[in-house]
Amino acid sequence: MSNVPAAREWGCGNAAEACAAALGWFVGAFPGEPVVLCTQTANDRSMRLAAKLGFTEVERFEEYSAE
């Protein structure tokens, strides 16, 4: 049984916990593999969640006239 929350829990304020569980599973299943996150810099909620989960900006790119 996986400890990744069910899809019904997404959007109920559990984003950080759900992402942390998914990342924890990934690290266990694929040790040493990098994890890449792509989001728009204008999406403040996603940027805050990424920072809370320990992601750091490595590179910024522009696509469709947006960062």
N, CA, C and O of each residue as an XYZ file, in Angstrom:
268
protein
N       0.848     -1.179      0.000
C       0.000      0.000      0.000
C       0.888      1.235      0.000
O       1.836      1.323      0.779
N       0.586      2.169     -0.856
C       1.358      3.393     -0.979
C       0.906      4.403      0.063
O      -0.264      4.418      0.445
N       1.824      5.251      0.526
C       1.440      6.309      1.444
C       1.211      7.629      0.715
O       1.207      8.685      1.347
N       1.021      7.587     -0.604
C       0.670      8.771     -1.378
C      -0.833      8.961     -1.243
O      -1.594      8.030     -1.510
N      -1.286     10.167     -0.828
C      -2.718     10.406     -0.642
C      -3.516     10.186     -1.928
O      -3.012     10.385     -3.033
N      -4.753      9.777     -1.757
C      -5.646      9.553     -2.899
C      -5.934     10.872     -3.601
O      -5.849     11.942     -2.999
N      -6.275     10.780     -4.879
C      -6.538     11.968     -5.684
C      -7.634     12.835     -5.083
O      -7.611     14.052     -5.270
N      -8.587     12.257     -4.372
C      -9.687     13.043     -3.792
C      -9.185     14.044     -2.748
O      -9.886     15.004     -2.431
N      -7.984     13.832     -2.215
C      -7.437     14.738     -1.208
C      -6.788     15.980     -1.808
O      -6.577     16.967     -1.103
N      -6.471     15.943     -3.094
C      -5.869     17.115     -3.735
C      -6.871     18.247     -3.753
O      -8.053     18.032     -4.019
N      -6.409     19.450     -3.472
C      -7.282     20.618     -3.463
C      -7.969     20.846     -2.136
O      -8.789     21.757     -2.019
N      -7.660     20.046     -1.133
C      -8.286     20.175      0.187
C      -7.292     20.697      1.222
O      -7.452     20.436      2.415
N      -6.291     21.416      0.791
C      -5.310     21.959      1.717
C      -4.203     20.994      2.085
O      -3.430     21.270      3.003
N      -4.106     19.888      1.405
C      -3.098     18.884      1.724
C      -1.990     18.816      0.682
O      -1.285     17.810      0.603
N      -1.824     19.844     -0.104
C      -0.872     19.806     -1.220
C       0.553     19.522     -0.755
O       1.231     18.674     -1.335
N       1.010     20.208      0.271
C       2.388     20.020      0.729
C       2.601     18.597      1.229
O       3.614     17.970      0.918
N       1.647     18.089      2.005
C       1.771     16.734      2.542
C       1.727     15.700      1.416
O       2.499     14.741      1.420
N       0.834     15.894      0.464
C       0.706     14.958     -0.651
C       1.959     14.970     -1.516
O       2.454     13.916     -1.913
N       2.466     16.154     -1.805
C       3.683     16.248     -2.623
C       4.874     15.653     -1.892
O       5.688     14.953     -2.495
N       4.982     15.925     -0.603
C       6.095     15.370      0.179
C       6.032     13.849      0.174
O       7.065     13.188      0.067
N       4.826     13.284      0.288
C       4.684     11.822      0.267
C       5.078     11.267     -1.097
O       5.773     10.255     -1.179
N       4.638     11.926     -2.165
C       4.979     11.469     -3.516
C       6.481     11.564     -3.754
O       7.079     10.656     -4.331
N       7.093     12.662     -3.311
C       8.537     12.818     -3.474
C       9.293     11.782     -2.639
O      10.308     11.243     -3.080
N       8.797     11.509     -1.440
C       9.422     10.492     -0.602
C       9.390      9.122     -1.267
O      10.374      8.384     -1.230
N       8.260      8.788     -1.873
C       8.159      7.525     -2.603
C       9.147      7.502     -3.761
O       9.835      6.504     -3.976
N       9.218      8.600     -4.504
C      10.095      8.660     -5.671
C      11.550      8.453     -5.268
O      12.272      7.690     -5.910
N      11.976      9.125     -4.217
C      13.362      9.003     -3.753
C      13.669      7.557     -3.363
O      14.766      7.061     -3.622
N      12.706      6.885     -2.743
C      12.914      5.493     -2.380
C      12.939      4.565     -3.579
O      13.694      3.593     -3.609
N      12.105      4.872     -4.573
C      12.007      4.011     -5.753
C      13.115      4.271     -6.765
O      13.522      3.364     -7.491
N      13.601      5.499     -6.815
C      14.617      5.889     -7.796
C      15.724      6.697     -7.130
O      15.877      7.881     -7.431
N      16.493      6.095     -6.240
C      17.527      6.836     -5.511
C      18.542      7.475     -6.456
O      19.008      6.858     -7.413
N      18.863      8.719     -6.158
C      19.865      9.436     -6.936
C      19.343     10.114     -8.196
O      20.071     10.876     -8.831
N      18.102      9.850     -8.564
C      17.538     10.479     -9.759
C      17.059     11.891     -9.425
O      16.457     12.106     -8.373
N      17.321     12.854    -10.309
C      16.869     14.219    -10.052
C      15.360     14.360    -10.248
O      14.746     13.612    -11.009
N      14.787     15.315     -9.558
C      13.371     15.650     -9.700
C      13.305     17.067    -10.236
O      13.914     17.980     -9.676
N      12.568     17.250    -11.315
C      12.447     18.562    -11.951
C      11.018     19.057    -11.804
O      10.067     18.305    -12.017
N      10.873     20.297    -11.447
C       9.564     20.919    -11.299
C       9.469     22.077    -12.275
O      10.371     22.913    -12.343
N       8.399     22.128    -13.019
C       8.154     23.243    -13.937
C       6.856     23.920    -13.545
O       5.821     23.261    -13.434
N       6.897     25.215    -13.337
C       5.707     26.004    -13.050
C       5.960     27.428    -13.514
O       7.104     27.803    -13.772
N       4.918     28.214    -13.623
C       5.089     29.612    -14.004
C       5.468     30.423    -12.772
O       4.933     30.204    -11.685
N       6.388     31.355    -12.948
C       6.799     32.188    -11.816
C       5.647     33.043    -11.315
O       5.657     33.462    -10.157
N       4.663     33.311    -12.147
C       3.495     34.096    -11.734
C       2.557     33.297    -10.833
O       1.683     33.882    -10.193
N       2.716     31.985    -10.769
C       1.866     31.145     -9.933
C       2.446     31.124     -8.520
O       3.230     30.244     -8.163
N       2.041     32.109     -7.733
C       2.601     32.276     -6.390
C       2.415     31.045     -5.511
O       3.324     30.676     -4.768
N       1.257     30.409     -5.586
C       1.009     29.234     -4.744
C       1.975     28.098     -5.086
O       2.525     27.448     -4.197
N       2.171     27.872     -6.375
C       3.096     26.811     -6.778
C       4.521     27.140     -6.373
O       5.266     26.257     -5.948
N       4.902     28.391     -6.499
C       6.258     28.799     -6.118
C       6.474     28.626     -4.616
O       7.537     28.169     -4.196
N       5.483     28.984     -3.804
C       5.596     28.805     -2.342
C       5.671     27.322     -1.983
O       6.466     26.927     -1.130
N       4.850     26.510     -2.629
C       4.872     25.070     -2.353
C       6.216     24.470     -2.747
O       6.772     23.653     -2.014
N       6.733     24.868     -3.892
C       8.033     24.357     -4.340
C       9.124     24.719     -3.332
O       9.964     23.884     -2.996
N       9.111     25.954     -2.853
C      10.106     26.380     -1.860
C       9.943     25.583     -0.556
O      10.932     25.172      0.052
N       8.703     25.372     -0.136
C       8.434     24.613      1.099
C       8.944     23.175      0.985
O       9.380     22.584      1.973
N       8.887     22.620     -0.225
C       9.341     21.256     -0.447
C      10.843     21.154     -0.671
O      11.379     20.055     -0.816
N      11.529     22.306     -0.699
C      12.979     22.292     -0.820
C      13.520     22.458     -2.229
O      14.726     22.333     -2.442
N      12.650     22.739     -3.198
C      13.128     22.968     -4.557
C      13.833     24.312     -4.628
O      13.424     25.271     -3.973
N      14.882     24.378     -5.415
C      15.592     25.627     -5.651
C      15.645     25.873     -7.151
O      15.691     24.937     -7.949
N      15.638     27.140     -7.516
C      15.663     27.488     -8.932
C      17.052     27.253     -9.502
O      18.047     27.767     -8.991
N      17.098     26.476    -10.557
C      18.356     26.180    -11.226
C      18.422     26.913    -12.549
O      19.468     27.432    -12.938
N      17.306     26.948    -13.226
C      17.255     27.567    -14.549
C      15.861     28.112    -14.771
O      14.880     27.548    -14.285
N      15.773     29.205    -15.502
C      14.487     29.791    -15.851
C      14.390     29.835    -17.368
O      15.344     30.219    -18.044
N      13.253     29.447    -17.898
C      13.074     29.484    -19.341
C      11.745     30.150    -19.675
O      10.848     30.246    -18.836
N      11.644     30.594    -20.882
C      10.428     31.250    -21.338
C       9.799     30.419    -22.455
O      10.481     29.957    -23.369
N       8.480     30.240    -22.357
C       7.737     29.514    -23.356
C       6.377     30.187    -23.511
O       5.735     30.527    -22.517
N       5.951     30.373    -24.709
C       4.667     31.052    -24.987
C       4.629     32.428    -24.328
O       3.599     32.832    -23.788
N       5.734     33.137    -24.370
C       5.868     34.498    -23.845
C       5.629     34.579    -22.340
O       5.162     35.608    -21.852
N       5.934     33.538    -21.607
C       5.784     33.545    -20.147
C       6.974     32.836    -19.526
O       7.515     31.887    -20.095
N       7.380     33.312    -18.339
C       8.457     32.653    -17.612
C       7.932     31.389    -16.969
O       8.684     30.677    -16.302
